[in-house]
């Protein structure tokens, strides 16, 4: 933790010089340990928050990174990739601390419900705004990551390693490190497998539901006057009022039920397989029933009642579900292959198109962007293996369907695999 060195400049005379003035300072590991302990001691619930204003900066940095990679600007690639790596690490830490804070809040609401009730509106608004921004920017960030991937991950890593000034790493190690960092960005915002951004959206929705349920529980406990705190206080009064230690032990046994192990009297199903002189350390463990461990009740001789299942109806519904899914996938593939204009869409294709429009418009961005001189997409949506893109267009376009015409004012549809 500490490194001791001698400082002779502090000596004013020969006697002080002989007494040796030692200077103690942190080593690198000691300084990191000190900072970690300091961070633990200074942590509080008020510091946990989700950063929703960082998404525009990430999008701008990704667009600049793609342009720098195409032009071969190694210094700019290094700066933008370093900043993206730092911002992504900070966002992940903030999200982890925020959801840990929600867990602590759920466990401590009985002792301090007034803290939760005073901040519930701000907490719910904060999570809803973060989820809205994440949903709005997720397709844009996925497109920006794909634009960088077109240049090539190896080229981006090589350019960043070229401007990297870490002396104690070989060029191959620097290239591998930057390739790994770029892979983390792709894993967060890329298209394909389930990304970390989608998991963060699901966690935010779950957090909103948990906070709403917690609010309902706290409100009901305050209205009825019965909570875990009041129950424990009442129990403590009982313990303080008992006349003797024996009565206190009896009350403890009745309340907590921890006095007698339930598994000691349980034997083997076939006692002859295990010798009576065999030690507990060497013998096979005894199989315990779940009801005995959880509820303290031995397993019933009669098994549970048979569940009535209508297998024929279940198989029929499953077959219809698989058939409908296959039809939607086939219709989506036909939309991507044949397009949506110049023909009449049948019923499965119309349903697939409406599903894609619903997904795209739910994440619609009310701003227009221009990339390389062409107008960017107004909204995008993916489902059943295809992607629908709404692009600005002059005039109006119409899609012929079996149900009628779908008119789009100032927009044109593009369906790609």
C-alpha positions in Angstrom: 0.0 0.0 0.0 2.7 2.5 1.0 6.2 3.2 -0.4 8.8 4.6 2.0 11.5 6.9 0.7 14.1 9.2 2.3 13.9 13.0 2.0 17.2 14.6 3.0 16.1 18.1 2.0 14.2 18.5 5.2 17.3 18.2 7.4 18.4 21.6 8.8 21.5 20.3 10.5 23.7 17.2 10.8 21.7 15.7 13.7 18.5 15.8 11.7 20.2 14.4 8.7 21.4 11.4 10.7 17.8 10.9 12.2 16.6 10.3 8.6 13.4 11.9 7.5 11.2 9.3 5.8 8.4 10.1 3.4 5.5 7.7 3.0 3.4 7.9 -0.2 0.8 5.6 -1.8 1.8 3.0 -4.4 -0.4 2.6 -7.4 -2.3 -0.3 -5.8 -2.6 1.6 -2.5 -3.9 4.7 -4.2 -6.6 2.7 -6.0 -7.6 0.9 -2.8 -7.8 4.3 -1.1 -10.0 5.7 -3.8 -12.3 2.6 -3.7 -12.8 2.9 0.0 -13.4 6.6 -0.3 -16.0 6.0 -2.9 -17.8 3.3 -0.8 -17.9 5.6 2.2 -19.2 8.5 0.2 -21.9 6.6 -1.7 -25.5 7.7 -1.2 -28.9 7.2 -2.8 -28.9 10.7 -4.1 -25.9 10.1 -6.4 -27.7 7.4 -8.5 -29.2 8.6 -11.7 -29.7 7.6 -15.3 -28.0 9.7 -17.9 -30.5 10.4 -20.8 -28.7 13.5 -22.2 -25.7 11.4 -23.3 -27.4 9.8 -26.3 -27.1 12.8 -28.7 -23.4 13.0 -27.9 -22.9 9.3 -28.6 -24.7 9.6 -31.9 -22.6 12.7 -33.0 -19.4 10.9 -32.0 -20.4 7.8 -34.0 -21.1 9.9 -37.1 -17.7 11.7 -36.7 -16.0 8.3 -36.1 -17.4 6.9 -39.3 -16.2 9.9 -41.3 -12.7 9.8 -39.7 -12.4 6.1 -40.4 -13.3 6.6 -44.1 -10.8 9.5 -44.5 -8.0 7.7 -42.5 -7.7 10.3 -39.7 -6.0 8.2 -37.0 -6.0 11.0 -34.4 -9.7 11.7 -34.7 -10.5 8.0 -34.6 -8.5 7.6 -31.4 -10.2 10.6 -29.8 -13.7 9.7 -30.7 -13.3 6.0 -29.8 -11.7 6.8 -26.5 -14.5 9.2 -25.7 -17.2 6.7 -26.7 -15.5 4.0 -24.5 -15.4 6.3 -21.5 -19.0 7.5 -22.0 -20.3 3.9 -22.4 -18.5 2.8 -19.2 -19.9 5.8 -17.3 -23.4 5.1 -18.6 -23.2 1.4 -17.6 -22.0 2.3 -14.1 -24.8 4.9 -13.6 -27.4 2.3 -14.7 -26.0 -0.4 -12.4 -25.9 2.0 -9.4 -29.4 3.3 -10.2 -31.0 -0.2 -10.3 -29.1 -1.2 -7.1 -30.6 2.0 -5.5 -34.1 0.8 -6.5 -33.4 -2.5 -4.9 -32.2 -0.8 -1.7 -35.3 1.4 -1.8 -37.6 -1.6 -2.0 -35.9 -3.2 1.0 -35.9 -0.2 3.2 -39.3 1.4 2.5 -40.8 0.1 5.7 -38.4 2.1 7.9 -38.4 5.3 5.8 -41.6 5.5 3.7 -41.6 9.3 3.9 -38.4 9.4 1.8 -40.0 7.3 -1.0 -43.3 9.1 -0.9 -41.7 12.6 -1.2 -39.6 11.6 -4.3 -41.9 9.1 -6.1 -43.1 11.5 -8.8 -39.5 12.7 -9.6 -38.3 9.0 -9.7 -41.1 7.9 -12.1 -40.6 10.9 -14.3 -36.9 10.3 -14.4 -37.3 6.7 -15.5 -40.0 7.5 -18.1 -37.9 10.2 -19.7 -34.8 8.0 -19.8 -36.9 5.2 -21.4 -38.3 7.6 -24.0 -34.9 8.9 -25.0 -33.4 5.4 -25.2 -36.3 4.2 -27.4 -35.9 7.3 -29.6 -32.2 7.0 -30.2 -31.8 3.2 -30.3 -32.5 2.9 -34.0 -30.4 5.9 -34.8 -27.4 4.6 -32.8 -27.8 1.1 -34.5 -27.6 2.8 -37.9 -24.5 4.8 -36.9 -22.8 1.7 -35.6 -23.6 -0.1 -38.9 -22.1 2.8 -40.8 -18.8 2.4 -38.9 -18.9 -1.4 -39.4 -19.1 -0.7 -43.2 -15.7 0.8 -43.0 -14.4 -2.2 -41.1 -13.7 -3.0 -37.4 -10.1 -3.9 -38.3 -9.5 -0.6 -40.0 -11.0 1.4 -37.0 -8.9 -0.6 -34.5 -5.7 -0.1 -36.6 -6.2 3.6 -36.9 -6.9 4.0 -33.2 -3.8 1.9 -32.3 -1.7 4.1 -34.7 -2.5 7.2 -32.6 -2.3 5.3 -29.2 0.7 6.4 -27.2 0.8 3.6 -24.6 4.5 2.7 -24.5 4.5 -0.6 -22.8 2.2 -2.3 -25.3 3.1 -3.8 -28.6 1.2 -2.6 -31.8 -0.6 -6.0 -32.0 -1.7 -5.6 -28.4 -3.0 -2.1 -29.0 -4.9 -3.2 -32.1 -6.5 -6.1 -30.1 -7.5 -3.8 -27.3 -9.2 -1.3 -29.6 -10.9 -4.0 -31.5 -12.3 -5.4 -28.2 -13.5 -1.9 -27.2 -15.3 -1.4 -30.5 -16.9 -4.9 -30.1 -18.3 -3.6 -26.8 -19.9 -0.7 -28.6 -21.4 -3.0 -31.2 -22.7 -5.2 -28.4 -24.4 -2.2 -26.8 -26.1 -0.6 -29.8 -25.6 -2.9 -32.8 -28.2 -4.7 -34.8 -28.7 -8.4 -34.7 -28.6 -10.3 -31.4 -30.2 -8.9 -28.3 -28.2 -5.7 -27.4 -27.5 -4.2 -24.1 -29.6 -1.2 -25.0 -32.7 -3.4 -25.3 -31.9 -5.1 -22.0 -31.6 -1.6 -20.5 -35.1 -0.7 -21.9 -36.6 -3.9 -20.3 -34.9 -3.1 -17.0 -36.3 0.4 -17.0 -39.9 -0.8 -17.7 -39.5 -3.4 -15.0 -38.2 -0.7 -12.6 -41.2 1.5 -13.3 -43.6 -1.4 -12.6 -41.7 -2.2 -9.4 -41.8 1.4 -8.2 -45.5 1.5 -8.9 -46.1 -1.7 -6.9 -43.9 -0.4 -4.1 -46.0 2.9 -4.0 -49.2 0.8 -3.8 -47.7 -1.3 -0.9 -46.4 1.7 1.0 -49.7 3.6 0.6 -51.8 0.7 1.8 -49.5 0.1 4.8 -49.8 3.8 5.8 -53.5 3.8 5.3 -54.1 0.6 7.4 -51.5 1.4 10.0 -49.9 -2.1 9.7 -46.4 -2.5 8.2 -43.3 -4.5 8.9 -42.1 -1.7 11.2 -45.2 -1.7 13.3 -45.3 -5.5 13.5 -41.7 -5.6 14.7 -42.3 -2.9 17.3 -45.3 -4.7 18.6 -43.3 -8.0 18.8 -40.5 -6.1 20.6 -43.1 -5.0 23.2 -44.1 -8.6 23.7 -40.6 -9.6 24.3 -40.1 -6.8 26.8 -43.2 -7.6 28.7 -42.7 -11.4 29.2 -42.0 -12.3 32.9 -39.2 -14.8 32.5 -36.5 -16.0 30.1 -38.4 -19.3 29.6 -41.4 -17.3 28.3 -39.2 -15.3 26.0 -37.8 -18.6 24.6 -41.3 -19.9 24.1 -42.3 -16.7 22.3 -39.3 -16.9 20.1 -40.1 -20.5 19.2 -43.7 -19.6 18.4 -42.8 -16.6 16.2 -39.7 -17.7 14.3 -39.9 -21.5 14.5 -36.1 -22.0 14.6 -35.9 -24.2 17.7 -35.9 -27.7 16.2 -34.3 -28.9 13.0 -36.9 -30.6 10.9 -34.5 -32.9 9.0 -32.9 -34.8 12.0 -35.7 -37.4 12.3 -35.8 -38.1 8.6 -34.4 -41.5 7.5 -33.3 -43.1 4.2 -36.0 -44.6 2.0 -34.1 -47.9 2.1 -32.2 -48.1 5.4 -30.4 -51.3 4.4 -28.4 -49.5 1.7 -26.5 -47.3 4.2 -24.8 -49.0 7.1 -25.8 -47.9 10.6 -22.1 -47.6 11.7 -21.2 -45.3 8.8 -20.3 -41.7 9.8 -22.4 -38.8 8.7 -19.4 -37.3 7.0 -19.1 -40.3 4.7 -22.7 -41.3 4.2 -24.9 -40.1 1.4 -27.2 -37.2 2.3 -30.8 -37.9 3.1 -33.3 -36.7 0.5 -35.7 -34.1 2.0 -39.1 -33.2 0.6 -39.6 -29.6 -0.5 -42.7 -29.2 1.8 -40.7 -30.3 4.8 -37.9 -27.7 4.2 -40.2 -24.8 3.4 -43.3 -25.3 5.5 -42.2 -27.8 8.2 -44.7 -30.4 7.0 -43.9 -33.9 6.0 -44.7 -34.9 2.4 -48.2 -36.3 2.0 -48.5 -40.0 1.3 -50.9 -39.3 -1.5 -49.5 -37.4 -4.5 -50.9 -34.2 -5.8 -54.0 -34.3 -7.9 -53.7 -34.9 -11.6 -53.8 -31.7 -13.7 -56.4 -31.9 -16.3 -54.8 -30.9 -19.6 -56.6 -30.7 -23.0 -53.7 -31.8 -25.1 -55.7 -31.8 -28.3 -56.7 -28.2 -27.9 -53.3 -27.2 -26.8 -51.6 -28.8 -29.9 -54.2 -27.2 -32.1 -53.5 -23.7 -30.7 -49.8 -24.3 -31.0 -50.1 -25.4 -34.6 -52.2 -22.3 -35.4 -49.6 -20.1 -33.7 -46.7 -21.6 -35.7 -48.7 -21.3 -38.9 -49.5 -17.6 -38.3 -45.8 -16.9 -37.4 -44.7 -18.6 -40.6 -47.2 -16.7 -42.7 -46.1 -13.4 -41.2 -42.4 -14.2 -41.9 -43.2 -15.3 -45.5 -45.2 -12.1 -46.1 -42.4 -10.0 -44.6 -39.9 -11.7 -46.9 -42.1 -11.0 -49.9 -42.4 -7.3 -48.9 -38.6 -7.1 -48.8 -38.1 -9.0 -52.1 -40.9 -7.5 -54.2 -41.3 -4.1 -52.6 -44.6 -2.4 -51.6 -45.3 -0.3 -54.7 -46.6 -1.2 -58.1 -48.7 -4.2 -56.9 -51.6 -5.0 -54.7 -50.7 -6.5 -51.3 -52.6 -9.5 -50.1 -54.0 -9.9 -46.6 -50.8 -11.5 -45.0 -48.6 -8.8 -46.6 -51.0 -6.1 -45.4 -50.9 -7.3 -41.9 -47.1 -7.6 -41.9 -46.8 -4.0 -43.3 -49.1 -2.6 -40.6 -47.1 -4.4 -37.9 -43.9 -2.9 -39.2 -45.5 0.6 -39.4 -46.7 0.2 -35.8 -43.1 -0.6 -34.6 -41.5 2.2 -36.6 -44.0 4.9 -35.6 -43.8 4.0 -31.9 -40.1 5.0 -32.0 -40.6 8.0 -34.4 -38.0 10.8 -34.2 -39.6 14.2 -34.8 -36.5 15.7 -36.3 -35.0 15.3 -39.8 -31.4 14.5 -40.5 -29.2 14.8 -43.5 -26.4 12.4 -44.1 -24.0 12.8 -47.1 -26.5 15.1 -48.9 -29.5 12.8 -48.7 -32.4 13.1 -46.2 -32.1 10.6 -43.4 -34.9 8.2 -42.2 -37.8 9.7 -40.3 -38.4 6.4 -38.4 -37.4 2.7 -38.7 -38.8 -0.5 -37.3 -37.7 -4.2 -37.4 -39.9 -7.3 -37.1 -39.9 -10.8 -38.6 -36.5 -10.5 -40.1 -37.0 -7.4 -42.2 -36.7 -3.6 -41.6 -39.1 -0.9 -42.6 -37.7 2.6 -43.2 -39.8 5.8 -43.7 -37.9 8.3 -45.8 -38.9 11.8 -46.7 -40.1 12.1 -50.3 -41.6 14.8 -52.5 -45.4 14.7 -52.9 -47.3 11.7 -51.7 -47.1 7.9 -52.2 -49.8 5.3 -52.0 -49.6 1.6 -51.3 -52.3 -0.7 -52.9 -53.6 -3.3 -50.4 -56.4 -5.7 -50.5 -58.2 -3.5 -47.9 -57.7 -0.3 -49.9 -55.1 2.4 -50.4 -52.6 3.6 -47.8 -51.7 7.2 -48.5 -48.4 8.6 -47.1 -48.0 12.4 -47.4 -44.3 13.4 -47.9 -43.1 9.8 -47.0 -42.0 6.7 -48.9 -41.6 3.2 -47.6 -38.6 1.0 -48.0 -38.5 -2.7 -46.8 -35.2 -4.5 -46.7 -34.0 -7.8 -45.3 
